[in-house]
Amino acid sequence: MPTTLPTPERGDEVSWVVACLGHLVEDEVTASPSIRGGQIAADAALVALDVAGYASRRNEVLPRSRRGATMLSPYIRHGLLTLGEVWSATAGAADRDRAKFTDELLWQEYARHLYARLGRGLAEPIRFDPTPLGATPDVIDDPWATDMACVRLAIGELERDGWLVNQTRMWLASHWSVRHGADWRTGEERFFTHLLDGSRAANRTGWQWTIGAGTGKRYGFTRWQVTKRAPGLCETCPHHTACPIETWPDDVHLQSVTGDAGLRRFEDPSVVGGPRRTMVSGAADAVWITAESLGDRDPALTAHPELPVMFVFDEPLLARLRLSGKRLVFLAECLADLATRRTLEVRLGDPAKELADQRLATTFAPVPGNARLRDVLEIVELHPWPWLRRPTSGPVTSFSAWRNATR
Ligand SMILES: Cc1cc2nc3c(=O)[nH]c(=O)nc-3n(C[C@H](O)[C@H](O)[C@H](O)COP(=O)(O)OP(=O)(O)OC[C@H]3O[C@@H](n4cnc5c(N)ncnc54)[C@H](O)[C@@H]3O)c2cc1C
């Protein structure tokens, strides 16, 4: 028996999550006060996009008015905005700002390529073992359980807003693993629980690069960055006169690891890249949308304005992940918004069972979970993923090697 949920309605998403998904969250269900889900909100953010000053202000933390970050990441992560659309929207910007911004879009694309190729392998250090030989870090269970003002600021934003600027992501990741030697995968899970843009691709890549597993160079977090990026914050800190991060973490040599052979070469890039053209083997009776592609411009959705749309909350997966309620509210906001324009059916359960009796049109998504479901579902129409750069068989060992290979 399918478990069909009532369709979420705009303005009522928090109580909808409490009623329908409350048993699957790890905290009190609230909406992010900073970012709202849905195509209307995503399009408004894109229209307002202005990258003037981005190159010099991308890393600013405080005051908030100086931040150059665009906060587009949740919309990009869930496919409401494609990287190509965002790239094009900066066409008139100054060269320096545009170059820096589009470079970051490429980092997002690189992370997607890495994850598509390595899958769960991205949870293993890809090139260097981040645990330094012979080093004795000050290991503590929860390095973020501190009253240091810099860490409290970042954790507060993570847990309240479900979003952080890149700079404070690096502070937290470095404080966790580089200074205190805590397992990076546990820290990565904590991020994933809360971030509205949380993706295994970009989150694991971000952690690997911060802790040195990607390049052999670790990002050291000290008072210096706080003073530079958040002037005035240290003065509010109880540790102002005896800062525990006054000095740099030890400069250590990281051992290289063999790494997955797929990093250097991947014989059949179409396995991770998906089809170049729509593949049709029959008539679809519904469009299946996923968390990778929740926008109105999803290719399968636009190809079939007449068909009902289906979305399944993967109950076994969510029971395992125990995400923050904010993440599910963001998804509910996307669905409630879509439901004002399309006939939408929302289900809860194992997607393989919930969709078993359907002939589906869908869009390829470059994540392992999507591949597993495509294998068991009746997909009669598969649309191409809107890559910024299509995967090749060339190396993904580093960002620059990948960029050259996909040019
Ligand atoms: C430890 C760590 C964890 C991270 N986890 C995630 C994550 O789960 N999901 C996620 O989307 N990003 C992640 N990032 C990357 C980056 O921090 C965020 O994409 C960015 O802060 C989002 O804010 P923004 O939209 O204002 O970015 P902007 O600076 O305005 O950049 C525009 C877009 O470019 C992309 N982008 C920017 N910087 C990066 C980057 N370093 N890597 C990949 N893509 C980037 C994002 O899609 C972003 O929306 C992580 C970085 C680190 C260091």
The ligand as an ORCA input file, in Angstrom:
! r2SCAN-3c Opt
* xyz 0 1
  C      34.126     22.021      5.332
  C      33.272     22.501      4.181
  C      32.015     21.930      3.953
  C      31.242     22.358      2.865
  N      30.013     21.770      2.649
  C      29.262     22.142      1.586
  C      28.019     21.516      1.311
  O      27.580     20.597      1.993
  N      27.299     21.967      0.232
  C      27.747     22.978     -0.572
  O      27.053     23.336     -1.532
  N      28.924     23.558     -0.345
  C      29.702     23.180      0.705
  N      30.894     23.798      0.933
  C      31.386     24.774     -0.040
  C      31.069     26.248      0.273
  O      31.449     26.556      1.570
  C      29.598     26.583      0.079
  O      29.151     26.152     -1.200
  C      29.368     28.092      0.161
  O      29.829     28.585      1.381
  C      27.903     28.401     -0.023
  O      27.642     29.760      0.158
  P      27.257     30.690     -1.055
  O      26.119     30.132     -1.795
  O      27.106     32.067     -0.498
  O      28.554     30.614     -1.925
  P      29.182     31.666     -2.932
  O      30.513     32.022     -2.404
  O      28.240     32.755     -3.240
  O      29.447     30.766     -4.232
  C      28.424     30.523     -5.217
  C      28.201     29.038     -5.348
  O      29.416     28.377     -5.707
  C      29.495     27.112     -5.069
  N      30.649     27.115     -4.161
  C      31.226     28.159     -3.544
  N      32.323     27.776     -2.866
  C      32.409     26.441     -3.027
  C      33.331     25.451     -2.588
  N      34.398     25.750     -1.830
  N      33.107     24.145     -2.924
  C      32.057     23.802     -3.692
  N      31.161     24.714     -4.164
  C      31.339     26.010     -3.840
  C      28.192     26.929     -4.295
  O      27.270     26.232     -5.094
  C      27.757     28.365     -4.071
  O      26.372     28.514     -3.859
  C      31.714     23.387      2.014
  C      32.968     23.952      2.255
  C      33.727     23.529      3.331
  C      35.058     24.176      3.572
*
